[in-house]
Amino acid sequence: MSETKFKGPGWPDFRGWVAFGFFGLTFYALRMIEKNPVLLANASFMQVLSTLLAGGVLLIAMNLFGGTRSGTATNDKLADALTAGATPPAAPKDPAP
């Protein structure tokens, strides 16, 4: 009996979820400005918005130009290799009978 699995792009990794969150917050803040333009005069709101925008741009750059797309896959492979190599060495044979 064979199991059928979903063959699609799947869920994003942790960095993908963080990027999704940054973009969601940024678009929500822009939507707030659209509904209430008085927010543009508030220095605290503009500071938060500029931090979100800069963070989103840096997140895009990190995903595009980073060494690996997903550090979790690399960490899983490293953990498997360390676990496989963690078997204790066999006891040496006793030379005296």
C-alpha positions in Angstrom: 0.0 0.0 0.0 1.6 3.2 -1.1 1.0 6.6 0.5 0.4 9.6 -1.6 2.0 12.8 -0.5 1.2 16.3 -1.4 3.5 17.3 -4.3 3.7 21.0 -4.2 5.9 23.8 -3.0 5.1 23.0 0.6 5.3 25.3 3.6 8.1 27.9 3.8 11.0 27.5 6.2 11.5 29.8 9.2 13.1 32.6 7.2 10.2 32.5 4.8 7.7 32.9 7.6 9.7 35.8 9.0 9.8 37.5 5.5 6.0 36.9 5.2 5.5 38.5 8.6 7.6 41.6 7.7 5.7 42.1 4.5 2.3 41.6 6.2 3.2 44.2 8.9 4.5 46.7 6.3 1.4 46.4 4.1 -0.8 46.7 7.2 1.0 49.9 8.2 0.6 51.3 4.7 -3.1 50.5 4.8 -3.3 52.3 8.1 -1.8 55.4 6.5 -4.3 55.1 3.6 -7.2 55.1 6.1 -5.8 57.7 8.4 -3.3 60.1 6.7 -2.7 62.0 10.0 -0.3 59.2 11.0 2.2 60.7 8.6 2.7 63.5 11.1 3.4 61.1 14.0 7.2 60.7 14.3 6.9 57.4 16.3 4.7 55.8 13.7 7.1 56.9 10.9 10.0 55.4 12.8 8.2 52.1 13.1 7.3 52.2 9.4 10.8 52.9 8.3 12.2 50.1 10.5 9.7 47.7 8.9 10.6 48.8 5.4 14.3 48.6 6.0 14.0 45.3 7.7 12.0 43.9 4.7 14.6 45.1 2.2 17.4 43.6 4.3 15.4 40.3 4.6 15.1 40.1 0.8 18.8 40.7 0.4 19.5 38.0 3.0 17.4 35.5 1.2 18.7 36.3 -2.2 22.4 36.6 -1.4 22.8 34.4 1.6 25.1 31.4 1.6 22.2 28.9 2.0 18.6 29.2 1.4 17.7 27.2 4.5 20.1 26.8 7.5 17.7 24.2 9.0 18.4 21.7 6.3 22.2 22.1 6.8 21.8 21.8 10.6 19.7 18.6 10.2 22.4 17.0 8.0 25.1 18.0 10.4 23.1 16.5 13.4 22.6 13.3 11.4 26.3 13.1 10.6 27.3 13.7 14.3 24.8 11.1 15.5 26.1 8.5 13.0 29.7 9.2 14.1 28.9 9.1 17.8 29.1 5.3 18.1 31.8 4.3 20.6 34.8 2.7 19.2 35.2 -1.1 19.6 37.3 -2.2 22.5 40.8 -3.3 21.3 41.6 -7.0 21.4 43.6 -8.2 24.4 47.0 -9.3 23.1 47.6 -11.6 26.1 45.5 -14.9 25.9 
